[in-house]
Amino acid sequence: MKRTSQEIANHIGARVEGDPSFELSGIAAPERADAHDLIYVDSPKNAPRVATSKALCFIAPDGVELPGKTILRHRQPKLAFAKAATLLLDQPAIAPSGIHPTAVIGITAKIAQSAHIGPYVVVGEHARIGENTQIGPHSTIAADCTIGADCRIHPRVTLYANVRVGDRVEIHSGAVIGADGFGYAYGEGRHWKFPQAGIVEIGDDVEIGANTTIDRGSLDDTQISEGVKLDNLVHIGHNCKIGAHTVIAALVGLSGSCTFGKSVVVGGQAGFGERCELEDGVVIGGQSGVLGGKVIRTGQVVWGTPARPLERFKKEYAWYGRLPDLAARIKALEAKVKS
């Protein structure tokens, strides 16, 4: 999609230095860019990287100067570049227009006329699918599910019954939303399945990665708030509440009834015990372990297993690396004492 530099600047809130009518047709890394690709540089120290690029227009903060280029000045170049990309990139269609003849649609399902339903999709009874939403091939939308407008459901996604999805949600291939949680009561020598009667609610502007699983609630509901971003292979247990604009990296696992506040950041492979609580703005380092019932207070940065404040973790880890030397010194001292 072609746009002028001025159109891009208006969209991202930048000011143009150079040719406001310069036409842009795509985005790229500096080394791969053509003349009409938009690129960005985030600091003066990275300016040499774009100096030899073929691109003639870039987003940059104050202090970056490259003669002969059209510059879109912005305080946050990476953020501005991400916003500009929405104007310059055409998203590939997930499904053809209309309802594919191989799709199986429940008689009572309500599908907006502008929705796209791909090959071999199954839509259950009383399901609702909003305007301009695309459902990819071989996906299953079970009975009584609700999907809002402008959603992108990629191939082979499964929504169990009664899942509620907001607007502009993107769910990648292999995701399973609304399966039973892992809940059992032990007695009489066996495990009895505890009721999994809740639902999953997903807010607006959420993105869910490939092969991620979100369990339905038990007697409560599992809730994913607006703007949450889940990477691939994330597991969210039953009754969990994830606050707005939280981001969770790949291979993270949440036990049941965890509560995350707003704008939480979780590194890859972190694990969370049952009923732990993260308040707003918490940062969890990769591979950390948060014990069940633990509360991490607002704004804390923690790391390690069990998770503890980052500064404490770094000191302890430094001592851990010195253990072989310390052990050798102790053995030497013991030998002197014995002699």
N, C-alpha and C positions, 0 to 999 in steps of 0.2 A: 504494500500500500504506500503510495507516494504522498509525502507531506513536505511543505516548505519549512525552513528553519524557524521562521516566525511562528508558524502554526505549532510546531513542537514547543517553542519557547512559551507560548501562551498556555499550552496544556500543562507544562511542568513548573511554571512560575519562574522562568529564567529571563535574562536580558540578552539580546543579541548583539554581538560585536562582529561586524563583517556584513555579509550579504544576507539580508532577511528573506530573499526570494530563492535562496539556494535549495535545490530539491533533494530530499532524502528518500531512499527507497528500502532501507533495511538497517540492521545492526550487526556488529561483528567485533571480534577482538582486533586490536590494532594491527597485528601481524597478518591477519586474513582479510582486512577490510579493503573494499574498493572505494572509488572516489565518492560515491553517493551513499556509503554506509555511515551511520552515526557511531562514534566511539566515545569513550569517556576517560578522563584521567583524574585521579582523586587527590594528588598532591604534587608540588613542584619536583620532588625527587623522582617521580615516575614520568616526568615530561619527556626524557630521552626515549622512552619506549614508544611514544606516539610521534616523535619527530620525523621518523622515517616512514610512517604509515602512509598509504595511498589515500586514506580518508581525508576529506577537505573540511569536515565539520565535526566538532567534538564538544562534549560537555566538560567544563572545568571550573574549579573555584578561582577566586581572585589569587593573583600571584603566579599563575601559569601562563606563559606567553609563548606562542608559536606563530611567527609572522606568516601571512598568506593563508591562514585558516579562518574559518568562521567559528566563533566561539559562542556557546550558550553558557553564560555565567550562572552558576548555582552553588549555594553553600554546601549542598550534599550531592555530589555528582553521581554516586552509585544509586541513590534513591531516585534521583531525577532520570537517570538512564533506564531504570526499571519502569518508571511511569511512561517514558517516551516509547518504550518497546510495545506498549499496548496499542499505540497508534500505528506503528510501523510493521507489526507482525500480524499476519492473518492466521488465526488458529485453525488447524485442520479440522474438518468435520469428523465427528465421531460416528455419525449415522446419516444415511441419506434422508432427504426430506420426506415427511409423512410417515406412515406406518408400513413397514416392510411386510410383504405378503406372508412371510414365514413366521412372523411374530404371533404369539398367542396372547390375546387380550381378553380379560374377564369381561363379561357382559355388563357388569355394573361399574367398571372402571371408567374414570373421567379423565380424558387426555386432551390437553389444549390443542387447537388446530395447528398451531405453529410448532408443536413438539415434533421431535424426530425419534422414531423408534426403529432400531436396527434389526438385522436378521436374527431370528431365533430368540428374540427377547420374550420373556414371559412376564406379563403384568396381571397380578391377581385381582380378585373381586374387591370393589370399593376403593381401589387405589386411585390416587389423584396425581397427575403430572402436569406441571405448570408450563406457561408460555416459554417457547424457545429452548426448552430443556432437551438435551440429547441423551439417549440411552444407547450404549454401544452393544454390539452383537453378543449374544449368549448371556446377557445379564438377566437376573431374576429380581423382580420387584413384587414382593409377596402381598397378600391381601391387606387392605387397610393402611398401606403406606401412603405417605404424603411427601411429594417432592415439589419444591417451589419453582420459581422461574429462573431461566438462564443458567441452569445447572448442566454440568458435563459429567456424565456417568460413563466411564470407560468400559471396554469389553470385559465380560466375566466378573462383574460385580454382583454380589448377592446382598439384598436387603430382606431380612426376615420380616415377619408380619409386624405392623404397627410402628414401623420406623418413621420418624418425622424429620424431614430435611428442609432447610431454609432455602433462600435464594442465593444464586451465584456460587453454589457449592461444587467443588470438583472432587470426584472420587476415582482413584486410579485402579487399574486392573487388579483383580484378585482380592480386593477388599471384601470383608464379610462384616456386615453391620447388623447387630441384633440377635446374635446367637446367644444361647443360654450361658449365664455366668457359672463359674465353678463353685457351686454351693451345695454342701451336703451336711446332714446331721448324723452323727454316729450313735448307734444304739443297737442292742440286741445282736451284737456281733457283726453288724454290716453298716454300710453307708447308705443313708436314705437321701434321695434328692430333695433339696430344699426348693420351694417354689421360685420360679424365675418369671414373675408375672408383670414386671415393669416394662418400660419401653426405652428406646434411645431417641433423644432429641438433639438435632444438630443445627446450630445457628447459621446465620448468613455468612457468606464469604469464608467458609471453612474449606481447607484442602486436606484430603486424606490420602496418604501414600499407598503404593502398591502393596498388596498382601498384608495390610493392616487389619486388625480385628478389634471391634468394639462390642462388648457384651451388653445385652439388655439388663435393665435393673432387676433386682430380686423383688422386694416389696416397694422399693423406691424406683426412681428413673436414673438412667445414665445420661448426663448432660454434657455436650460439647458446645461451648459458647461461641459467639461470633468472632470471626477472624482467627480462630485457632488453626495452626498448621502442624499436621502430623506427618512425619517422614514415613518411609517404607518400613514394614515389619515391626510396627508398634502394636502393643497389646494394651487395651484399656479394659480393666475388669468391671464387674457389675457395680452399679451405684456410684461410680466415680463422677466427680464434677470438675470440669476443666474450665478455668476462667478465660475471659476474653483475651485474644491476641497472645496467647501462650504458644510457644513453639517447642516441639518435642522431636529430637533427632532419632535416627534409626535404632532398632533393636532395644528400645526401652520397654519395660514391662511394669504395669501398675496392677497391684492386687486390688481386691474389692474395696469400695467405699473410701478411696483416696480423694482428697479435695485439694485442687490447685487454684490459687488466686489468679489475678489478672497479670498478664505480661511476664509470666514465668518462662525461664529458658532452661531446657533440660538437654544435657549432652548425651551422646550415643551410649547405648548399653547400660544405662543406669537402671536400677531396680528399686521398687517401692513396696514396702510391706503394707499390710492391711491397715486401713484407717489413718494413714499418715496425712499430714496437712502441710501444704506449702502456701505461705501467705504471698501477697502481691510482690512482684519484682524479684523473687528468689531466683538464683542461678545455681544449677546443679551440674557439677563437673561430670565428664564422661566416665562411665564404669563405676560411678558412685553407688552406694547402697544406703537407702534410707529405711531405718527399722520401722516396724509396725507401730503405729500410735505416735510417732515422732512428729513434733511441730517445728518447722523451720520458719523463723520470723522474717518479717518484711525486709526485703532488700539484701538479705544475707547471701553470700557466695560460699558454697560448701563443696567439699571434695572428699573422696575416699570412702572406705567401708569400715566401720559405720561412718556416715557422712559427718564432717565436722568443719568448722570455719577454715577457709583456705589458708590463712596464715599459719594456723596451728598445723594443718596437714603438711604444709611445706617444711616446717621445722622438724616434724616427726619423720617425714620421709627422708630428709637429709641425714638424720641420725640413723635411720634404718640402713642407708647405704654405707655407713661407717661401721656397722656391726662386725664384719670380718676383722677389721683392724683392731677394734676394741677387744674382740675375743682373743686375738693374738697377744695384745698387751697384758690382758688379765692372766693368760697362761704363763707369760714370762714372769709376771709378778709372783704368781703362785710358786713357780719353780724357784725363785729367789728366796721366798719365805721358807720353803721346805729345806733348802740347802743351808 
